[in-house]
Amino acid sequence: MAAILGISAFYHDSAAALVVDGKIVAAAQEERFTRKKHDFDFPQHAIDYCLKTAGLVPADLDWVGFYDKPLLKFERLLETYLAYAPVGFRSFVRAMPLWLREKLHLPRIMRKGLPGVARKRFLFAEHHESHAASAFFPSPFEEAAVLTLDGVGEWATASFGTGQGNRIRLTHELRFPHSLGLLYSAFTYYTGFRVNSGEYKVMGLAPYGEPKYADLIRDKLLDLKEDGSFRMDMSYFNYCQGLTMTSAKFHRLFGGPPRQPESPITQREMDLAASVQAVTEEIMLRAARHVHRVTGMKHLCLAGGVALNCVGNGRILREGPFEQIWIQPAAGDAGGALGVALLIHHQLLDQPRVPHPDDAQQGSLLGPEFTDAEIEKFLDSVGAVYTRYPDDEALCDAVADLLANENVVGWFQSRMEFGPRALGARSILGDARSRSMQSVMNLKIKFRESFRPFAPSVLRDRAASYFELRNGEESPYMLLVAPVSQQRRIESNGEARGFDKLKIPRSDVPAITHVDYSARVQTVDPERHGRYHRLLSTFERKTGCPVVINTSFNIRGEPIVCTPADAYRCFMATNMDALVLEHCVLRKCDQPESQQIDVEQYKSQFALD
C-alpha cells in the first residue's frame, strides 16, 4: 500500500488530501474545521481528518507532498522588492515576519505536524505543476491539453501543456507580474470587495453593468496578444511594491478612488465589473484556442483560481475548439494539495493511471460524514425537536413538500464537499419557481448582498429542457454558466438598469435566472449524488419542476458548515425554515425558544467576507 498526503498552506485556503494506492480517499480545507474563512495556517485539522478516515497514523505515510516551492517563491518576493526599492518597504516589513517564522521553515513545521515521517519523504512540487496534476489526473481523459490560470505561484501565473497516461508535461508559462488572476483581483479591490474572496462577487455583479471600460483596459492596462498572453503596464498597479492592488494612476484612469467596502454600489462599479469580466473571458478564450492549436488535443483540463470563473468556462465550452473540458472542482490553492499527491503517485512513482468514465473525483464528496446515530445524540444533547424518518423515500417526500411550500431548507447529507461549491451535501435549498426566493435567501438567510445570484441544481436528464447545454453535457461541480433555454424565458423590455433589473422575472424559474438570462448550473445524477438526486426526482413528481436553488450552507463571512453542530447553529441563527441532518428533520417553528440564537449578534460576527 502506498499512502501519499498532499498539503497546501500559508497562502490561501490551506488543505490536505490523501491518496492511497492511487485512489482519492479524503480531502478537506482547514477552514471547515477551524471555522476561520480562508484559513491559511498549516492544515493540521484537515491532515488529522484525512489520516483518521484511512485508519492511518503519520508514520504510515510513504510520501508527503507540498503544493509549491517556498524558497522559489521567496526568491520572487525578494527580487520584486529589490526591483522597486526603496518603494515598497512597508509591504516588505509586513511580509517578512511570516516568512521568517513559518514559510522558510516548512520542513520543520511538517515534521512537527507529522511525527514519524522522515524528511527525505517530503517532496515540494511547483505551484502550477500541482494545479495541472489536479486538473488532469482525476479527469476522465486518457490524454488532454492542460491549462492553469491563477494569481501567481512561484513565478508562473499561467501555464499550459499536455497530460497523457500517467504523465503531465508543462511546456509554456506566463510569468509574474503579468497575471490574469491579479488583474481580476485589482478590479475586485477597486470595486470595494476583498481580494482572494470577493472575485466571485465581481463576476455576479458584471451582468448588471455594461462593459464600457473594456476598451480602456485593453488600450491602457494590457498589451494583449492573439495567443492570450499579455503584458501589463505596471504603472497602473501597486501589488508588486505596495499594500494595495491599484495605483493613483489607475484611479485617475477610471475616474476616482476605490469604492469603500460596505458603501453603496453604483453604476460605475457595475460597469467596471462587466468590463473586467469581458476582458477576462476574451483572454480565456484566446488562451484556450492557442492551447488547442499548439497541442492538437480534443479535450481540455483546467485548474487555478481563474478556472472558478464559470462564465469564462462556459464560453470556452460553447465557443472554444475543444470537444470536452473538465475543471478541477477545487480549482484554487486547496486543490493543489490533491494535485501534488496524485503527481507523486503517478509521475514520481510511475504508477499506472486508468481514467474513470465519469472522473476520479467521486463527486468531490471527500470530507467528513456523520451517522444518524451521531446526529441524534447531538440533537438530544441540545434539546432540539426533530422527526427521524425511516428511509430515503419518506424523507424525500417530506422535504419535497417543504420546498414546494416555499420553505428554505438546510440540507446536510453524506460527505462534505471538497472545494468552494456546495454540491448537495452541505447546501441550503429553495424553490426555484418562487419570484421572491432570491431576495429572501440573500437577505434573511445568507445575510449578503441582494444582487448575488443563486445557482440551480437540475436533474441531469432534464437539464437540456431548462438550460442551453450541449447534448449529454454535464456540470456536476457547478463550474459552468449556461444560458437559460429560450422556451423558459420571459422576455423583458430591456429598459431597467442596475439593480432595478432584479425586480423583473426572467423565466419560469426566476429565483435562479440571473439578469442576463444565465445560470451557474449543477447537473445532478444518481451515481454521484444519491439521496440528493432522489430528492429532486421527488420534487419534480410533486411539482413538475426538476430544478431547485442550491446555495452553500453558510452565511456571509463564514465557511461552509462541516459538522451537525455547525449546521444547527447556522439554522437557529437565521430565518431558515427547516434543517435536514441525514434522516432527521427539524422545523424552526417546533424548536424551543430557549434554543433561539440572536440573529443580529450572529450576523455581526461575520460582518465582512
C-alpha positions in Angstrom: 0.0 0.0 0.0 1.3 3.5 -1.0 -0.2 6.3 1.2 0.5 9.8 0.0 -0.5 13.0 1.7 -0.7 16.3 -0.1 -0.7 19.7 1.7 -1.3 23.3 0.7 -0.8 26.0 3.2 0.4 29.6 4.1 -1.2 31.5 1.2 -4.9 30.9 0.7 -7.2 28.1 1.7 -4.9 25.6 3.3 -6.0 22.0 2.7 -4.9 18.3 2.9 -5.7 15.4 0.6 -4.9 11.7 1.0 -4.3 9.3 -1.9 -3.9 5.6 -1.1 -2.9 3.3 -4.0 -3.9 5.9 -6.5 -7.4 6.4 -5.0 -8.5 9.7 -3.6 -9.5 8.7 0.0 -10.1 12.1 1.6 -9.6 15.8 1.1 -10.7 18.9 3.0 -9.9 22.6 3.6 -8.7 23.7 7.0 -11.3 26.4 7.3 -14.1 23.9 7.7 -12.6 22.7 10.9 -11.3 25.9 12.4 -14.3 28.0 11.2 -11.9 30.7 10.1 -12.7 31.5 6.5 -9.9 31.1 4.0 -7.7 29.8 6.9 -4.1 29.6 5.5 -2.4 28.1 8.6 -0.8 24.7 8.5 -3.8 22.4 7.9 -3.4 20.2 11.0 -7.1 19.5 11.4 -7.5 18.6 7.8 -4.5 16.3 8.0 -5.8 14.6 11.1 -9.2 14.1 9.4 -7.6 12.5 6.3 -5.5 10.1 8.3 -8.4 9.1 10.5 -10.6 8.4 7.5 -8.0 5.9 6.2 -7.2 4.5 9.6 -3.6 5.7 9.4 -1.1 7.5 11.5 1.6 9.8 10.2 4.3 7.1 10.3 2.3 5.1 7.8 2.7 7.7 5.1 5.1 6.9 2.3 5.3 10.4 0.9 4.2 13.9 1.9 3.9 16.5 -0.9 3.7 20.2 -0.6 2.0 22.1 -3.4 4.6 24.7 -4.2 8.3 25.6 -3.6 8.6 28.1 -0.8 12.2 29.0 -1.5 11.5 29.8 -5.1 8.5 31.9 -4.1 10.7 33.7 -1.6 13.2 34.4 -4.3 10.5 36.0 -6.4 9.4 38.1 -3.4 12.9 39.4 -2.7 13.7 40.1 -6.4 10.4 42.0 -6.7 11.1 44.1 -3.6 14.7 44.9 -4.7 13.4 45.9 -8.2 11.1 48.5 -6.7 13.3 49.6 -3.7 13.1 51.8 -1.7 9.4 51.9 -2.6 7.6 49.0 -1.0 9.5 48.9 2.2 6.3 48.9 4.3 5.0 45.9 2.3 8.3 44.2 2.7 8.4 44.7 6.5 4.8 43.4 6.8 5.6 40.2 4.7 8.9 39.2 6.4 7.7 38.0 9.8 5.5 35.2 8.4 8.3 34.1 6.1 11.0 34.1 8.8 8.7 32.5 11.4 7.0 29.8 9.2 7.3 29.7 5.5 11.1 29.3 5.4 10.9 26.6 8.0 8.3 24.5 6.4 10.1 21.1 6.7 10.4 21.7 10.5 6.6 22.5 10.7 5.7 19.5 8.6 7.8 17.2 10.8 6.2 18.6 13.9 2.7 18.1 12.5 3.5 14.7 11.1 5.7 12.9 13.7 7.4 9.8 12.4 7.7 10.9 8.8 11.3 11.2 7.7 12.3 14.5 6.0 13.6 12.5 3.0 9.9 11.6 2.3 8.9 15.3 1.8 8.5 16.5 -1.8 7.9 20.0 -3.0 6.3 20.5 -6.4 6.0 23.7 -8.4 2.7 25.5 -7.9 1.4 25.2 -11.4 2.6 21.6 -11.7 0.3 20.8 -8.7 -2.6 22.7 -10.4 -2.0 20.8 -13.6 -1.9 17.5 -11.8 -5.1 18.2 -10.0 -6.7 19.0 -13.4 -5.6 16.1 -15.4 -5.1 13.0 -13.2 -8.7 12.9 -11.8 -10.2 13.8 -15.3 -11.9 11.2 -17.4 -9.5 11.6 -20.3 -6.6 9.4 -21.4 -5.0 12.4 -22.9 -5.8 16.1 -22.8 -4.4 19.6 -23.0 -3.9 21.2 -19.6 -4.3 25.0 -18.9 -3.7 26.6 -15.5 -4.6 30.2 -14.7 -4.3 31.9 -11.3 -2.8 34.9 -9.5 0.8 33.7 -9.0 2.7 30.6 -7.8 6.4 30.9 -7.6 7.0 32.9 -10.8 4.4 31.5 -13.1 0.9 33.0 -13.3 -0.4 30.7 -16.1 0.9 27.6 -17.8 -0.1 25.0 -20.4 1.0 21.7 -21.7 -0.4 18.1 -22.0 -1.4 15.2 -20.0 -1.0 11.7 -21.4 -1.5 8.4 -19.4 0.3 8.9 -16.1 2.3 11.9 -17.1 1.9 15.7 -17.4 4.2 18.0 -19.2 4.0 21.7 -19.0 5.7 23.5 -21.9 4.7 27.2 -21.7 4.1 29.7 -19.0 3.3 33.4 -18.3 5.3 35.0 -15.6 4.8 37.4 -12.7 3.9 40.3 -12.6 1.7 39.7 -15.7 -1.3 37.8 -14.3 -4.9 37.4 -15.3 -5.8 36.4 -11.7 -4.1 39.6 -10.3 -5.7 41.8 -13.0 -9.1 40.5 -11.9 -8.2 40.9 -8.2 -7.1 44.5 -8.9 -10.7 45.2 -10.1 -12.0 43.2 -7.1 -10.1 45.6 -4.8 -11.1 48.7 -6.8 -14.8 47.9 -6.7 -14.7 47.5 -2.9 -14.5 43.8 -2.4 -12.0 41.7 -0.6 -9.1 40.3 -2.7 -9.0 36.4 -2.8 -12.6 36.1 -1.7 -14.6 38.7 -3.5 -13.8 37.9 -7.1 -17.0 35.8 -7.5 -18.9 38.9 -6.4 -17.4 40.8 -9.3 -18.5 38.0 -11.6 -22.0 38.1 -10.2 -22.1 41.9 -10.4 -21.0 42.0 -14.0 -24.4 41.4 -15.7 -25.9 44.5 -14.1 -23.4 46.7 -15.9 -22.2 47.4 -19.4 -18.5 46.8 -20.5 -17.9 50.4 -21.2 -14.4 50.3 -19.8 -13.3 47.2 -21.6 -11.5 49.1 -24.4 -9.8 51.3 -21.8 -8.5 48.1 -20.1 -7.2 46.7 -23.4 -5.7 50.0 -24.5 -4.1 51.2 -21.3 -3.6 48.3 -18.9 -2.7 45.4 -21.3 -0.7 44.6 -24.3 -2.8 41.5 -25.3 -1.6 39.0 -27.9 -3.6 36.7 -30.1 -2.5 33.7 -28.1 -3.9 35.1 -24.9 -0.6 36.1 -23.4 -0.2 39.7 -22.4 2.0 42.3 -20.6 0.5 44.7 -18.1 1.5 48.3 -17.7 2.6 48.1 -14.1 2.4 51.8 -13.5 -1.3 51.3 -13.0 -0.8 48.7 -10.3 0.6 48.6 -6.8 0.7 44.9 -5.9 4.4 44.5 -6.6 5.5 47.0 -4.0 2.6 48.3 -2.0 -0.2 47.2 0.3 -2.9 47.9 -2.3 -3.7 46.4 -5.7 -4.1 49.6 -7.7 -2.1 52.9 -8.0 -3.1 56.5 -8.2 -2.7 56.4 -11.9 -5.3 53.6 -12.1 -7.7 55.7 -10.0 -7.3 58.7 -12.3 -7.9 56.5 -15.4 -11.2 55.1 -14.0 -12.5 58.3 -12.5 -11.9 58.2 -8.8 -10.7 56.3 -5.8 -11.7 52.7 -5.0 -15.2 52.1 -3.6 -15.1 51.9 0.2 -16.2 48.4 1.4 -19.8 48.2 2.5 -20.6 51.5 0.8 -23.4 51.6 -1.8 -22.6 50.0 -5.1 -23.1 52.4 -8.0 -23.4 52.0 -11.8 -19.7 52.7 -12.1 -18.9 49.5 -10.1 -21.3 47.5 -12.2 -19.8 48.8 -15.4 -16.2 48.1 -14.1 -17.2 44.5 -13.2 -18.8 44.0 -16.6 -15.6 45.4 -18.3 -13.0 43.2 -16.5 -15.3 40.2 -16.9 -15.5 40.8 -20.6 -11.7 41.1 -21.0 -11.1 38.1 -18.8 -13.4 36.0 -20.9 -11.6 37.2 -24.1 -8.2 36.2 -22.6 -9.5 32.8 -21.5 -10.9 32.1 -25.0 -7.8 33.3 -26.8 -5.6 31.1 -24.5 -7.8 28.0 -25.0 -7.7 28.4 -28.8 -4.0 28.8 -28.7 -3.5 25.7 -26.5 -5.7 23.8 -28.9 -3.6 24.9 -31.9 -0.3 24.0 -30.2 -1.3 20.7 -28.6 -3.8 19.3 -31.1 -5.7 17.7 -28.2 -9.5 17.2 -28.3 -10.0 17.6 -24.6 -9.0 20.4 -22.1 -8.4 20.2 -18.3 -8.5 23.5 -16.3 -7.3 24.4 -12.8 -6.1 27.5 -10.9 -8.2 30.2 -9.3 -9.3 31.7 -12.6 -10.8 28.3 -13.5 -13.5 29.2 -10.9 -14.7 31.9 -13.3 -17.6 29.7 -14.6 -18.8 32.3 -17.1 -15.5 32.1 -18.8 -15.5 28.3 -18.6 -19.0 28.2 -20.2 -17.7 30.3 -23.1 -14.7 28.1 -23.6 -17.1 25.1 -23.8 -19.6 26.7 -26.1 -17.3 28.8 -28.3 -13.9 27.1 -28.0 -12.4 24.3 -30.1 -12.4 21.5 -27.6 -14.9 18.7 -27.6 -15.0 18.4 -23.8 -13.5 20.2 -20.9 -13.0 19.1 -17.3 -12.4 21.5 -14.4 -10.9 20.6 -11.1 -13.8 21.2 -8.5 -11.2 22.6 -6.0 -9.6 24.7 -8.7 -7.9 27.1 -6.3 -5.0 26.5 -4.0 -6.8 23.9 -1.9 -6.8 21.7 -5.0 -3.0 21.9 -5.1 -2.9 19.5 -2.1 -4.7 16.9 -4.2 -2.6 17.6 -7.2 0.7 17.1 -5.5 -0.4 13.8 -4.0 -1.5 12.5 -7.4 1.7 13.9 -9.0 3.8 11.8 -6.6 1.7 8.7 -7.2 1.7 8.8 -11.0 4.7 10.7 -12.1 7.3 10.1 -9.3 6.4 6.5 -8.5 5.4 5.8 -12.1 2.1 4.1 -11.1 -0.4 3.5 -13.9 -3.5 5.6 -14.4 -6.8 4.2 -15.6 -9.2 7.1 -16.3 -12.7 6.7 -14.7 -15.5 7.2 -17.3 -17.1 10.0 -15.2 -14.0 11.1 -13.3 -12.0 10.0 -10.2 -13.2 12.9 -8.0 -16.2 10.9 -6.6 -18.5 13.9 -6.9 -15.9 15.8 -4.8 -17.6 14.4 -1.7 -14.4 13.8 0.1 -14.9 15.4 3.5 -16.3 14.2 6.9 -19.7 12.5 7.2 -21.9 11.7 10.2 -24.2 8.8 11.0 -27.9 9.1 12.0 -26.9 7.9 15.5 -24.2 10.6 15.9 -26.7 13.2 14.7 -29.4 12.1 17.1 -27.0 12.1 20.0 -26.1 15.7 19.3 -29.7 16.9 18.8 -30.8 15.3 22.0 -27.9 17.0 23.8 -29.1 20.4 22.8 -32.8 19.8 23.3 -33.7 20.0 19.6 -37.1 18.9 18.4 -36.9 16.6 15.3 -38.5 13.9 13.4 -36.5 10.8 12.3 -37.7 9.4 9.0 -37.3 5.6 8.5 -35.9 5.7 4.9 -35.0 7.9 2.0 -38.4 7.7 0.4 -40.2 9.1 3.4 -37.5 11.7 4.0 -37.5 13.0 0.4 -41.3 13.0 0.3 -41.4 15.3 3.4 -38.6 17.6 2.3 -40.0 18.0 -1.2 -43.3 19.1 0.4 -41.4 21.7 2.5 -39.7 23.0 -0.7 -42.9 23.1 -2.7 -44.4 25.3 0.0 -41.6 27.8 -0.3 -39.7 26.8 2.8 -36.0 27.4 2.9 -34.3 24.1 3.9 -30.8 23.4 5.2 -29.7 20.1 3.6 -26.8 18.2 5.4 -26.0 14.8 3.9 -23.2 12.3 3.3 -19.6 13.5 3.0 -18.7 17.2 2.9 -17.7 18.7 -0.5 -14.0 19.5 -1.3 -13.8 22.8 -3.0 -15.7 26.1 -2.7 -19.1 24.9 -4.1 -21.9 23.2 -2.2 -23.0 20.3 -4.3 -25.9 18.9 -2.4 -24.1 17.7 0.8 -23.8 21.0 2.7 -26.5 23.1 0.9 -29.3 25.5 1.5 -32.2 24.7 -0.8 -35.2 26.6 -2.1 -37.9 26.6 -4.7 -36.5 28.0 -8.0 -40.1 28.8 -9.2 -40.6 31.5 -6.5 -40.3 35.1 -7.5 -39.3 36.2 -4.0 -37.0 33.4 -3.0 -33.7 35.0 -4.3 -34.1 38.2 -2.2 -35.5 36.2 0.8 -32.5 33.9 0.8 -29.9 36.6 0.3 -31.1 39.0 2.9 -32.8 36.7 5.6 -30.7 33.5 5.3 -27.3 34.4 3.8 -27.1 38.0 5.2 -25.4 39.0 2.0 -25.8 41.5 -0.9 -29.2 41.3 -2.7 -27.7 41.3 -6.2 -26.0 37.9 -5.7 -27.4 35.2 -8.0 -28.2 31.7 -6.8 -27.3 28.5 -8.7 -29.7 25.8 -9.8 -29.4 22.1 -9.2 -31.2 20.2 -12.0 -31.7 16.5 -12.7 -29.1 15.6 -15.3 -31.6 14.0 -17.8 -33.8 17.1 -17.6 -31.1 19.8 -17.8 -31.4 20.4 -21.6 -35.1 21.3 -21.1 -34.0 24.3 -18.9 -30.5 25.3 -20.0 -28.6 25.6 -23.2 -26.1 22.8 -22.6 -24.8 20.6 -25.4 -26.3 17.2 -25.8 -25.1 15.0 -23.0 -23.2 17.8 -21.4 -22.8 17.5 -17.6 -21.9 20.1 -15.0 -21.8 18.1 -11.7 -19.4 20.5 -10.0 -21.3 23.8 -10.7 -18.4 25.2 -12.7 -20.2 26.2 -15.9 -22.5 29.1 -16.6 -25.1 28.4 -19.3 -28.0 30.4 -20.8 -31.5 29.6 -19.6 -33.4 27.9 -22.5 -35.4 30.2 -24.7 -38.7 28.3 -24.0 -38.2 29.1 -20.3 -37.6 32.8 -20.7 -39.8 35.7 -20.0 -38.5 38.5 -22.2 -38.2 42.0 -20.7 -38.3 45.3 -22.4 -34.6 45.9 -21.5 -35.3 49.4 -20.1 -34.3 48.6 -16.4 -30.8 49.5 -15.4 -28.6 48.4 -12.5 -30.3 46.7 -9.6 -33.7 47.5 -10.9 -33.2 44.5 -13.2 -33.7 42.4 -10.1 -37.4 43.3 -10.0 -38.1 41.7 -13.3 -38.8 37.9 -13.5 -36.9 36.5 -16.5 -38.0 32.8 -16.6 -40.4 30.3 -15.1 -37.6 29.5 -12.7 -36.9 33.2 -11.7 -35.0 32.5 -8.5 -32.0 31.0 -10.4 -32.1 33.1 -13.6 -29.6 35.9 -13.5 -30.4 39.3 -15.1 -28.6 38.3 -18.3 -30.7 35.0 -18.6 -27.8 32.9 -17.4 -27.4 30.3 -14.6 -24.5 28.6 -12.9 -25.7 25.0 -13.4 -25.2 21.9 -11.4 -26.4 18.7 -13.0 -27.5 16.0 -10.5 -27.2 12.3 -11.3 -27.9 9.2 -9.2 -24.3 7.9 -9.4 -22.6 10.9 -7.8 -25.4 12.4 -5.8 -27.5 9.6 -4.4 -30.1 10.9 -1.9 -29.9 14.4 -3.4 -30.9 13.0 -6.8 -33.9 11.2 -5.2 -35.0 14.5 -3.5 -35.0 16.4 -6.9 -36.8 13.5 -8.5 -39.5 13.6 -5.8 -39.8 17.3 -6.1 -40.3 17.0 -9.8 -43.0 14.4 -9.3 -44.9 16.7 -6.9 -44.4 20.0 -8.8 -43.4 19.2 -12.4 -40.2 21.1 -11.9 -36.8 19.3 -11.7 -34.9 22.4 -10.6 -34.2 23.8 -7.1 -32.0 26.6 -5.7 -28.7 25.2 -4.3 -26.5 27.6 -2.3 -23.8 26.9 0.2 -24.8 26.1 3.8 -23.2 29.1 5.5 -23.8 32.8 6.0 -21.7 35.6 4.7 -18.2 35.6 6.1 -18.4 32.0 7.5 -17.1 28.8 5.9 -19.5 26.2 4.7 -20.7 24.1 7.6 -18.8 20.9 8.4 -20.5 19.2 11.5 -24.1 18.8 12.7 -23.3 21.4 15.4 -22.2 23.9 12.7 -25.4 23.3 10.8 -27.6 23.5 13.8 -26.1 26.8 14.9 -26.5 28.4 11.5 -30.1 27.1 11.2 -31.0 28.5 14.6 -29.4 31.9 13.9 -31.1 32.5 10.5 -34.6 32.6 9.1 -34.2 29.1 7.7 -37.5 27.2 8.0 -36.2 23.6 8.3 -33.0 21.6 8.8 -32.4 18.1 7.4 -29.5 16.2 9.0 -29.3 12.9 7.2 -32.8 11.3 8.1 -33.6 13.8 10.9 -35.8 16.9 10.1 -36.1 19.9 12.3 -38.7 22.6 11.7 -37.9 26.1 13.1 -41.4 26.6 14.4 -41.0 23.4 16.6 -37.8 24.5 18.4 -38.0 25.7 22.0 -37.5 29.5 22.3 -34.6 28.9 24.8 -32.6 27.5 21.8 -33.0 30.6 19.6 -29.8 32.5 18.9 -29.8 36.3 18.5 -29.7 36.8 14.7 -28.2 40.3 14.8 -25.4 39.2 17.1 -24.7 36.2 14.8 -24.6 38.5 11.8 -22.2 40.9 13.5 -19.7 38.1 14.0 -19.5 37.6 10.2 -20.0 41.2 9.0 -17.3 41.1 6.4 -16.0 38.5 3.9 
